[in-house]
C-alpha cells in the first residue's frame, strides 16, 4: 500500500506537466487578454515609482509616516500621475500584477517573466529578487499610491484598487511570502485584499495543488501562461485559513535566516506568563508573520531549509523540477532524522527537547501548549504509513 502511494506521487508531476501540453491556452486571444488585464499607463508608472521611492526612503532610514521630506515624494508621485492622466482612460476588467520568482522553475522563472511582460506590461510584473519590487513594498507603497489617488477623486484608480488581483509564479515559499504581505491590509483595515492565483514553479507546490492551479510547471508553458492568466480573470474566489505566528530564537541562532514571510520584531511579549524558563526569554530574536495551508517543523523543514541554502549558494544546481526532487531526496537522507542524529546530535531527534509550541485561539486570551510527539510516537507513525 505504501509503495503504491509512492509510485502515484512520483508520477503525478509528470502527468500534470503532460496535461499542460493541450491547446487550452492557444485558443485565447492575446490582445483580448491584454485588454482585460492592462492597467492605464499613468497608474502603472505611479505604482512602480512609488515602490522605488519608498524603498529608497526606507533604506535611508527616513520615517515615511511623519518625515516631511518623505511625505513630499509621495505627493510628487501622485501629482505627476494625475498630470499624465489622459481624458479617455479605459479601466481594465481585472487589473493584475504578477510576482515572479526567477530562481524557481529550474531557470524557467526568467523566461516566464519575459513572457508575462509581453502579455501585460513590464510595470505589472515584479521579480521577487528585486528588492524594490517585493511584496512588502507593493503593499506599503504601491497600493498606498492607488489608495491616495482614489482619495483625491480618481475614479479609475479607485476601480483598479477594488478589482485588483495578484498572481504568484513560484513555489509554496513565494506564495506564502506574497500572502503574508497582503495580510497586512487586514491588520491596517485597508480592504479589500486582492485575491491571489498561482503559476506553480516550485518542487512541491502543495498550495497550488490544493486550490486547483496545478502541481507542476507544464511543458507547453507559453500557452499555459495565457490559460493561467485567463483563469485569474474568470475564476471565483475561495477563502483560505491563515495563522499568525510569533517565533522566538536564542541569540546564538542569529546566523539562521528566517523565511521572507517572517519579519523581525523590535519586541514580542505574550499576553500572559508562560510556564517556561524566564532566563530562556532573554536576548531572543523575535519574528512574526503569517502561514497558510501548512507550517512545517522537524525533518521536512530541515530538508527544505537545506535545499534553500544550497540554491542560494549554488543556483546552477537547481536546474529543474526533477533535479530539485533528487536534491530533496538527498537531503532527506543526509539531513533528516534518519542519519544525522545517529552521527552527531542524538538530542535533535526529539523536538520537544529544543522547542516549545503554544497557540492562542480566536477570542481567547490564554496560550495553550501544544504537545510535541516524542521520538517513539514519530517512528510508530512512520511504520503505520509504510504499511
N, C-alpha and C positions, 0 to 999 in steps of 0.2 A: 504493500500500500504506500509506504513512504517512498520507495523507489519510483513508483508510477507518478506520484506528485512531483518529484524532482524532474522527471522527463517532461511532463506537461509544462512546468515552469520554464524549463530551458528552451522549449520550442516556441513559447508564446511570443517572445520578442521578434523572432524571425517571421512568424506567421503574420503578426501585426504589420511588420515592415513590408511584407509582400502585398498585404491587403491595401496598403497605401499606394500601390502602383496603378490603381484604377484611373479612370478618366473623370472622376468627380470634380477635380479642380480644373480640368481642361475646359469644361463647359461653362465656366464662369467668365463673364466678360470683364476684362481687366479695367477698362475705362469706367464701366458702371460701378465696379467695386471701389475704384479710386474716388469716384464722385460721392459715394456714401460715407467714405472714411476721412477724406481730406479736410483738414481744418483750414479756415481762411489764413492767408499768409501772415497778416499782421498779428494774429493770435499765436501762430506757431513761433514766430520770431520773438514775440514778447515773452513767452513761456521759457524758451531756451536762454534768452538774455537774462531773465530774472534768476534762473538757476545758476548761471555763470557768475553774475554779480553777487548773488547771495553766498555762493561758495567762497568767493574771494574775500568778502567781508568777514565771513566766519573764520576763514583761515588767518585773517589779520587780527582775530580776537576782538572784533568790533561787536558791540551789542546791537543786533539788528532790530531790537524792540524799542529801545529808548535812545539810542545814539542818533543825533540829528543828521550826521553825515550819512549814516546807513539808511535812514528814512528818506533822505534826499534821493538816493539812487533808485529806491522803489518808486517814488513819484516820477522820476525821469523816465523809467521804463514804461510806466503806464501812459504818461503823456505822449511819449514817442509812438506808442502803439495806436492811440486814438488819432494821432495826426496822420498815420499811414492808412487808417481805415477808409476804404472806398465807399461810394454811395450804394453800390449794389453788392452786398455781401451775402453769399449763399451759406446757410447753416447746414452742416452735414447731418445726415440721418443718424449716424452713430460715430461720432468723433472717437478716434482710437489712438492710443500710444502703446508702443511695444518696448519692453525691456529685453535685451538680448545678452545672454552670457556667451561671449565669444570663445571662452575656454571650454564650453560644453559641446557635446556632439562630436567629439573627436576631430575638431577642425572645421566642422560644418557651421559653427557659430558665425564666423566672419563672412562666409558666403551667404548665409541666411540674412545677415544684417544688410548686405548689399541688395538682396532680393526684396526685402521689406521696404527699403528706401525707394526702390523703383516702383513698388506697388502703391506706396503712400507718399511720403515726403521725408527728407533727411531729418527734419526737425522733430518728427514724430517717432523716431527710432532712437532709443537710448542704449548705449553699451554699458553694461554693469561694471566694466573695468575702467570706465571714465569717471573719475571722482566727482566731476562737476555735474554729472547727469545720473547720479544714483537715486534710488527710490526716496531716500530721506530728503534730498534736495528738491526732488519733484514735488513732494508733499508740502515742504516748508516754504518753498519759493515759487515753483511753477504753478501749483494750484492756487496759491495765495494771490498770484498775479491775476489769474482768471477771476477770482472772487472780488478783487479790488476793481477790476474793470466792470464787473456786474454791478457793484455798489454805486459806480458812477453813472449808471444808466445804460450801459452797453448790453442790449438785449441779446446780441449774438454771443457774447462771452458768457452770459447767463445760461443760454441754452446749451452751449458747448459744455459748460461745467455740469449741468444737470444730466446730459446724455452721455457723458464721457464713459468709455470702457477701457480696460487695460488688458494687454496680453503679455505673458511672460514666456520667452523662449529659453528654456533652461531645464535644470533638474529640480528635485524637491527642495534643495537648499535655496536656489534662486527664487522659486515660487514663494517659499516661506519668508524670504527677505522682503519681497515686494508686499506680501500680505501684511507682514508685521508693520511696515512703514505706513501702509494705508489705514491700519487700525488706529493710528494716532488721530485720524479725523474724528473718530467716535469720541475719544477722550477730550478732544478740543471742541466738540459739538459743531463740527464743520461738515455735517452730512449734506448730500448723500455720499456714501462710499462707493467708488466706481466698481462695478463687477469685474472679475478677473477670469480670463481664459488662459489656456496653456498650450504651447507647442513643445512637446516633450523632447528634450535634448540630453537628459541625464541617463544614468545607468539603470536605476530602479524605477523612477517615475511613478511612485506609488500614488501620489495625489492626482496625477493626470489620469491614471487608470481608474481611480475611484469615481471620477466625475466624467468619464467617457471621452476624454480628449486623446486617448491612445497611450500605449505603453512603450513606444519606441519611435524614433525618427524614421519615416518611411524612405524607401529607396527613391521613389519618384517625388522628391521633396519640393521641387519647384511648383508643381501643380498642387501638391498637398498644402503648401503655404497659402495659396489662394483659397483653398477649401476651408482652412482653419480660420482665415480672416472672414470668410463668408459666414461661418458658424458663429463667430463673435458678434456679427450683426444680428443674426436671427435666433440664436439660442436663448431660451428662457433662463432667468437667473435662479440659482439654488443656494440655499443657506449652508454655511459650514461652521461647526463649533470651533471655538478658539479658547486658548488658555493663556492667562498672563503668568509669566514665570519670573521669579527673582532668584538669582544664582549668586551664592557667596563662595569665593575661593580663598584659600590662605595666601598670604603674601608670597610664600615660596613658590606658588604656582603662577607667578607673574609672566613666565615665558609662554604660557598657554594662550593661544589666540582663539578667542570665542568666535562663534559664527556671526555673520553680518546681521542676523535677525536679533542679536542681543547687543545692547549699547551700554556703555559704562554709566554708573550712577555715582553721584557725589557721596551719597549716604543711603543706607537702606535699613530701616527699623521696622521690625514686625510689630503688630498692634498689641501683642501680648508677650509675656515672657515664655520662652520655650524651655523645656527640660533638657538643656544641653549645657556643656561646659562654657562658662562665661569667658574664660580666657581664650577659648577657641574662636570667639567672635571678634577678637581684637585684631586690628591690622588686616582686615579682609578686603579683597577686591570684590566689588558688587556690580552686577549686571542685571538688566531687565529687558523683557521683550515678550513677544507672542509666539506660540507654536500652534500648528494645525495638524489634524489627522493623526499624527503620532509624535512622540518625543522619546528618543532612544537613550538608554543608558546601558552600560555594560559592554559586551563584546561587539555588538553591531555598531555602537557609537565609536568604539575604539578603532574598528576597522575603517569606518567612514572617515574618521579624522586622519588616520594614517594615509588613506588614499588622497585626501585633500592636500596634506602636506607634501606628498610626492608630486602631485600635479603642479603645486606652486613652485617647487624647486626644479622639476624636470617636465615641463609641459609637453614636450615632444613624445613622451612615453604614452600619454593618453591619446591614442590616435583614433579610437573608435569604440562603439559600444562593446564589441566582442573582446577587444584588448582590455577595456576597462573591467569587464566581468572577470577576466583572468587575473588581473591585478587584485581585484577584490578577493578572489579565491585565495590568492597567495597570502594576503594579509589575514584572512580568516584563520589560516593555519599557523602563521608566524607571530601574529599579534593578538590573537584571541585567547580565550581561556583554555584552549586545548593544549597549547605548548608553553606559552610564556610563563605562566605561574610555576610550572614544573622546573623551569630553568633558573628563574631569578627571584620572583616575588610571589610566593605562595599566598600571602595575605590578600592580594588583589583578586583572588578567586571569589572572595566573599565581599560583595559591595557594601554590606551593612557595616563592615569594619572601617570603611573610608568615607562613607557619606550617609546623610540622613535626609529623608523626604517628608515634607509637610504640605497639606493642601488646605485651602480655605474656600468653602462653598459660597455661592451667591447668597447674599442677605444673611451671612453668618459672620460672627466676629472671631470665633475660635479657630486656631490652626489645628488640623487633625494629622497625627503622624501616620505615615504610610509604611507598612511593614515590607522591608526588602527581603525576598525569599533567600534562605540560606543556600549554601552550595549543594547540599543533598537534594533539596527540592528542585533546584535547577536541573541537575542531572537526571532526576526522575522524569521531569518534563521532557527533556531531550530523548530519553528512552521511549516514552509514550508516543512522541511524534514519529519516531523511527519505526514503530510497529505497524 
